[in-house]
Amino acid sequence: QEQLVESGGGLVQAGGSLRLSCAASEGTLSSYTMGWFRQAPGKERAFVAAISWSGANTLYADSVKGRFAISRDNAKNTVYLQMNSLKPEDTALYYCAAAHFMRGVIRNQYDYNNWGQGTQVTVSS
């Protein structure tokens, strides 16, 4: 199966922006629903956003709606998460994931079967 590699994390001040990328080093992402999740220290991993295989449908956690945007470029085998108006509470390790066996947009992490290693996002106040 494809190997997912996240990039684009870093340290940013509150109110700033970052764009995360998730690329497949092998295989293809174009057939799969893709999702972004995050895990803050001491907290459970939480859903952030999901996008259908075509990009026609997206879903967001309430906490990021209106600030984050998920997109994909199937020709480049890459999924993106544009994060604007970042807040200190957005600080977390961000993971991308692929759902091989489900369709549509999915928020349940247990429906995703392939995960990247994560990229750290730190937002300072």
N, C-alpha and C positions, 0 to 999 in steps of 0.2 A: 504494500500500500504506500501511498504518497507520504513523504516526510515533510512536515509543516515547520516552517522557520519564520518566527516573528522578528520584526525589527522596528526601529523608530522610537523606542522608549527613551526616557531621559528625565532630566530635572528641569522643571519649568515653574515659573512664578504663577500664582493664582491669577486667573484671567487670561492666561496664555493658551497656546494651541500646540498640539502635536498630531502627527499623522502616523498611525501604526500600519505596518504592512505584514501580510502573511503570505508567504510564497511556498509553493511546493517544489522541493529540490528534486523530487522524482515523482512520476505519475502526473495526474491531472486533477484539478479541483472543479472543472467546469460542470461536472454532472451532479455536484453535491450541494445541499444546503450547508452554509457555513455560518459559524457563530463566533462571537467574541464573549469571553468571560473574564472575570477578574477576581483576585483573591487578595484581600488586605490582611495584614498581620493579625493573627488571632481570630480571623473571621472565616466563615465558609466561602467557598467559591460561589460567585454569583453571576447570573446572566447579565449581559450588557446589551448585545444586539445580535440579530440574525438576518440572513439574506437568503432568498431562494436561489436555485441554481441559475436562473435566468437574470436575476437581479430585479425582477418585477415586483417582488414583495419583500418588505422589510418589517422588522419588529424591534422595539426598543424597551428597555427597562424604564420605568417612570422616572427614575433618578437621573437619566441621561437624555431623556426626550427633549428635543429642541436644541441640544448642545452637541450631541454626537451624531455622526452620519456614517453608516456602513455602506460600502459600495464594492464592486468587483469588476475586474477586467479579465474575462476568461481567456482572451487571447494572450495575456501575459501571465495567466495562471496565478493570479494574485488577488487577494481580498484586502480591503483597506478599512481603517477606522479613523475617521477625521474627528478629532476631539477639540472642541472650542470652549471658551469660557471655563477653563478648568478650575476645579476647586480642590482644596487640600483633601477633602474626603474622596476624591478620585484616585488618590495614591493607592497603588496596588500593583501586583504582578498580573499582567494581562496575557491571556491565552487565546489563541484561535483554535477552532476545532471544526472537524468535518463530520457530517452525518451521512453515512453511506447508505443507510437503510430506511431513511425517512424522507418525506417530501414536505414542501411548504416551509414555513418559518417556525422554528422550534425554540422554546426557551428552556426546556428540560435538559440539563447537562447529561443525563443518563441516556439520552437519545443520540449523543455524539460519541463516536467510537474511535476517532483519531485526533490526537492533541499535539500541539506544539509544546516547546519547552518554556515559553513565556518570555515577556519583555517587561522590564520594570519601568513604571511611570511614577514619578515623585513630584508632587505639586507643593511648593512652599508657599506659606502665607505671607 
